[in-house]
Amino acid sequence: MSVECFVTGGSGFVGQHLLARLTATGYKTWVLMRTPGNLERLRKQVHQLGGDPAYIHAVEGDISREGFGLSESDKQCLSTAAVIFHLAAEFTWGLSMERARAVNVQGALRAAKLAASQRIRLLMVGGFMLQNLDHLAGIGVDHECPENTHWPDVYRRVGGYEGSKIESHFAVIRYMQDVGADYAIVHPATVCGHSESGHILEGQPLVELIRNLAHGRFKAVPGSPRHWLPIVSVDYLVAMMTCVAFDPSMANRQVLALYEHTMSLQGMLEQIAKPLEIKAPRQHVPIRLLRWLLMIPGLARRFAISAESLDFIQTQRFDRSSSEQLERKYQLKHPDMARTLEKTVRYVRDHFLP
Ligand SMILES: NC(=O)c1ccc[n+]([C@@H]2O[C@H](COP(=O)([O-])OP(=O)(O)OC[C@H]3O[C@@H](n4cnc5c(N)ncnc54)[C@H](OP(=O)(O)O)[C@@H]3O)[C@@H](O)[C@H]2O)c1
């Protein structure tokens, strides 16, 4: 019998590439869709990314609804799935705490409950900042005893999206440990386009960064020459996710998907500027000052920068020993990231910049 998977967030950027990989491998895949009428469009997109559309099936649901709002017959379809890949999230700046909790935190807990009730693995997608313990401590998260965290303060500091990613991470681990269920977590850096095609979707943080540079909104490089924005290619990320999802030794473990040789933000902006035939800024502006400036009414909109996005620009270096182990085991390799970034910039220029 072929392997079956259930994917939430399959219509999103990472989700489409994950579906391409799973279906190209011959895995029958059920996708949670708020609008199942978009299934044919999704199948075409996944086909263009190298997947097999015949293996993609939709179930109607919404992660903000109890039990995802699944019908009894759809629940039956999912009962043969071997893994739940939970990617769905409201991924946007400026989310209210209430909305972020209702969708991202409760949604992740619902995915956890479903996986636990079916006794299958939950593959969660977190974010690399969850592995930055200094950052977590700095924003008031007690990572050793998360129940001591005052979450409204955390949301106030980092905004709805990041606050809910952090809260959902600890809530899911707690729940899965309490019920003795199986989970594994992959923490991606900021996701870059595909290493061959440069394919990326509108709305991704990297697209916004490229657009802001193209439109001359970067007057200075945020942070110091040591600051960086770690990236990972979407193809490496989904390859790692599939390895982790089916590897018994990854039960209840977490791993980073991050290219540790990502250059400094200044170097990255210079690299992005080349195919756009523009000049990158050379001066630096301290993040604290920039954050303060963005509080001036109208300035954040004028520069199209959200203070929330600045948290991801940092100086921290990460322990990648678990990622390296997996890379050795599965012969996983990061693609040439300078070339991948260049392809992504060209893709953005050709598809999203007027
Ligand atoms: N991209 C990055 O740089 C990055 C970095 C670190 C972590 N991550 C994490 O990776 C995951 C995937 O990110 P992405 O970039 O692929 O996001 P994305 O392109 O914004 O896609 C989000 C997906 O979530 C679905 N979704 C949103 N609200 C939903 C709801 N209420 N019910 C059901 N589905 C819902 C969307 O479905 P619709 O088509 O219906 O809108 C879409 O399929 C997220 O958990 C994100 O936090 C991403």
PDBQT file of the ligand as one rigid body, heavy atoms in Angstrom, charges set to zero:
ROOT
HETATM    1  N1  LIG A 401       8.496  31.353   4.414  1.00  0.00    +0.000 N 
HETATM    2  C1  LIG A 401       9.377  31.577   5.381  1.00  0.00    +0.000 C 
HETATM    3  O1  LIG A 401      10.314  32.366   5.226  1.00  0.00    +0.000 OA
HETATM    4  C2  LIG A 401       9.218  30.840   6.691  1.00  0.00    +0.000 A 
HETATM    5  C3  LIG A 401      10.257  30.888   7.626  1.00  0.00    +0.000 A 
HETATM    6  C4  LIG A 401      10.106  30.214   8.840  1.00  0.00    +0.000 A 
HETATM    7  C5  LIG A 401       8.946  29.500   9.098  1.00  0.00    +0.000 A 
HETATM    8  N2  LIG A 401       7.943  29.484   8.166  1.00  0.00    +0.000 N 
HETATM    9  C6  LIG A 401       6.725  28.720   8.479  1.00  0.00    +0.000 C 
HETATM   10  O2  LIG A 401       6.503  27.785   7.422  1.00  0.00    +0.000 OA
HETATM   11  C7  LIG A 401       5.104  27.544   7.269  1.00  0.00    +0.000 C 
HETATM   12  C8  LIG A 401       4.728  27.738   5.824  1.00  0.00    +0.000 C 
HETATM   13  O3  LIG A 401       5.089  29.047   5.434  1.00  0.00    +0.000 OA
HETATM   14  P1  LIG A 401       4.794  29.600   3.959  1.00  0.00    +0.000 P 
HETATM   15  O4  LIG A 401       5.846  30.592   3.673  1.00  0.00    +0.000 OA
HETATM   16  O5  LIG A 401       4.550  28.491   3.017  1.00  0.00    +0.000 OA
HETATM   17  O6  LIG A 401       3.415  30.376   4.222  1.00  0.00    +0.000 OA
HETATM   18  P2  LIG A 401       2.344  30.915   3.167  1.00  0.00    +0.000 P 
HETATM   19  O7  LIG A 401       2.876  30.887   1.776  1.00  0.00    +0.000 OA
HETATM   20  O8  LIG A 401       1.839  32.211   3.720  1.00  0.00    +0.000 OA
HETATM   21  O9  LIG A 401       1.180  29.835   3.252  1.00  0.00    +0.000 OA
HETATM   22  C9  LIG A 401       0.338  29.760   4.354  1.00  0.00    +0.000 C 
HETATM   23  C10 LIG A 401      -0.584  28.571   4.153  1.00  0.00    +0.000 C 
HETATM   24  O10 LIG A 401      -1.432  28.492   5.318  1.00  0.00    +0.000 OA
HETATM   25  C11 LIG A 401      -2.760  28.359   4.884  1.00  0.00    +0.000 C 
HETATM   26  N3  LIG A 401      -3.664  28.921   5.888  1.00  0.00    +0.000 N 
HETATM   27  C12 LIG A 401      -3.623  30.144   6.475  1.00  0.00    +0.000 A 
HETATM   28  N4  LIG A 401      -4.652  30.283   7.330  1.00  0.00    +0.000 NA
HETATM   29  C13 LIG A 401      -5.344  29.104   7.287  1.00  0.00    +0.000 A 
HETATM   30  C14 LIG A 401      -6.506  28.641   7.944  1.00  0.00    +0.000 A 
HETATM   31  N5  LIG A 401      -7.191  29.402   8.831  1.00  0.00    +0.000 N 
HETATM   32  N6  LIG A 401      -6.939  27.383   7.692  1.00  0.00    +0.000 NA
HETATM   33  C15 LIG A 401      -6.280  26.596   6.782  1.00  0.00    +0.000 A 
HETATM   34  N7  LIG A 401      -5.183  26.994   6.115  1.00  0.00    +0.000 NA
HETATM   35  C16 LIG A 401      -4.726  28.238   6.378  1.00  0.00    +0.000 A 
HETATM   36  C17 LIG A 401      -2.822  29.127   3.575  1.00  0.00    +0.000 C 
HETATM   37  O11 LIG A 401      -3.960  28.684   2.850  1.00  0.00    +0.000 OA
HETATM   38  P3  LIG A 401      -4.792  29.612   1.807  1.00  0.00    +0.000 P 
HETATM   39  O12 LIG A 401      -4.249  29.267   0.437  1.00  0.00    +0.000 OA
HETATM   40  O13 LIG A 401      -6.193  29.195   2.006  1.00  0.00    +0.000 OA
HETATM   41  O14 LIG A 401      -4.542  31.042   2.194  1.00  0.00    +0.000 OA
HETATM   42  C18 LIG A 401      -1.507  28.712   2.952  1.00  0.00    +0.000 C 
HETATM   43  O15 LIG A 401      -1.641  27.426   2.351  1.00  0.00    +0.000 OA
HETATM   44  C19 LIG A 401       4.412  28.501   8.232  1.00  0.00    +0.000 C 
HETATM   45  O16 LIG A 401       4.087  27.789   9.392  1.00  0.00    +0.000 OA
HETATM   46  C20 LIG A 401       5.472  29.549   8.537  1.00  0.00    +0.000 C 
HETATM   47  O17 LIG A 401       5.289  30.111   9.821  1.00  0.00    +0.000 OA
HETATM   48  C21 LIG A 401       8.065  30.114   6.974  1.00  0.00    +0.000 A 
ENDROOT
TORSDOF 0
